[in-house]
Amino acid sequence: MPTIDTIDSIKIKIYSREYRPPHFHAEYNEYEVLIEIETCKIYAGSMLNKQFAEIIKYAKENQT
């Protein structure tokens, strides 16, 4: 899975041919969360609060 961006050690990854709904993966240490692109809500997984806030900020800034 290619890393498309890194935010303070959080890797943002996306598969082009993955299942629906459209989402991206965010990995930080042993945590991984899948975020729906359209709604910016957690699809699966878990993340620490501080890193989750950074991920959501990134998602909203890059939603288009």
N, C-alpha and C positions, 0 to 999 in steps of 0.2 A: 504494500500500500504506500503510495508516494506521500511524503510530507509536503504539504503546500505552504505551511507557515509555521513559525515557532514564536510563542509569546512567553517570555520569562520561563523557559524550560518546559512549556506546555506544547506538545506537538499536535498540530492540526493536520488531520489526514482525511483523504476522501478517495473512494473507489468510484470509477466512472460507470461500472456495470453492476452495481450492487442493488439489492432489493429496495422496495418502497417502504415507507415514505422517503423522499430525498433527505439525506442527513449527512453529517460529517462526524468523524471520530476525534476526540481530544484525549490525549494521553499525558499523564503526569505521574511519574514514579510507578507505583503499582495500581494506580487508578485509571479507569477509562470510562468515558461517557460518550453516548451517541446523542447528538442534538439534531432535532428536526430543523431544516433550513427555513421553512416557511413560518413556523411558530416560535422558534428558538426555545422549545421545551425539550426536556429530557425524554429520549426515546427508550434508552436502556442504560444501565450502568450507574456509577456513582463517582462523585468528585468532591474534594475538599471545598469548603465554602469560598475561601479567598480565590482559589483558582477557577471555580465555577463562575464567580462574578466576572473575572477577566475573560473567560470564554464567551459568556453571554454578551459582554460589551463588544468583543471582536465579531461575534455573529451578527449583531444588529448593525454594526458599521459596515459589514461586508455582505449584507443580505442580498443585494441585487446581483 
